[in-house]
Amino acid sequence: MIERAGTVLRVSGPITMGSAPDVRDKGLALLTDEISEIDLGAVTEVDSSAIAVLLAWRRQAGRAIPLVGIPPALGSLAALYRLDPLLDEAA
């Protein structure tokens, strides 16, 4: 699930192959210039598709958006793919 709370996008539940297209599309629909951060603290499960979702959001935003509450598994995946600077520069 994804929702906008003021200037924050809050993501909860899994971001996996089964949910990623829906999470991506809902996030893209809610993503505006006013979004100041993306809260991933309630994300319960991730796979490599979570990286693709974050990249799609970043591409649409045209900027790095700070990420908070990054799940450890997402950090591990980013490091595995050598995309951990993506998470670091957005923080």
Residue pairs with C-beta under 8 A, 6 or more apart in sequence:
1 11
1 12
1 13
2 9
2 10
2 11
2 12
2 23
2 26
2 27
2 30
3 9
3 10
3 30
4 10
4 30
4 35
7 34
7 35
7 36
7 37
8 35
8 36
8 37
8 38
8 39
9 27
9 30
9 31
9 35
9 37
9 38
9 39
10 39
10 42
11 23
11 27
11 38
11 39
11 40
11 42
11 43
12 42
12 43
12 44
13 19
13 42
13 43
13 44
13 45
14 43
14 44
14 45
14 46
15 23
15 43
15 45
15 46
15 47
15 49
15 50
15 53
16 45
16 46
16 47
16 49
16 50
17 47
17 49
20 49
20 50
20 52
20 53
23 53
24 52
24 53
24 56
24 57
27 53
27 56
27 57
28 56
28 57
28 60
31 57
31 60
31 61
33 61
35 61
35 65
36 65
36 66
37 65
37 66
37 67
37 68
38 54
38 57
38 65
38 66
38 67
38 68
38 90
39 68
39 69
40 67
40 68
40 69
40 70
40 71
40 74
41 68
41 69
42 69
43 50
43 69
43 71
43 74
45 73
46 71
46 73
46 74
46 77
47 77
48 77
48 81
50 74
50 77
51 74
51 77
51 78
51 81
51 83
51 86
54 67
54 86
55 86
57 65
58 64
58 65
58 86
58 90
64 86
64 89
64 90
65 90
66 90
66 91
67 87
67 90
67 91
68 91
70 87
70 91
74 87
75 84
75 87
78 84
78 86
78 87
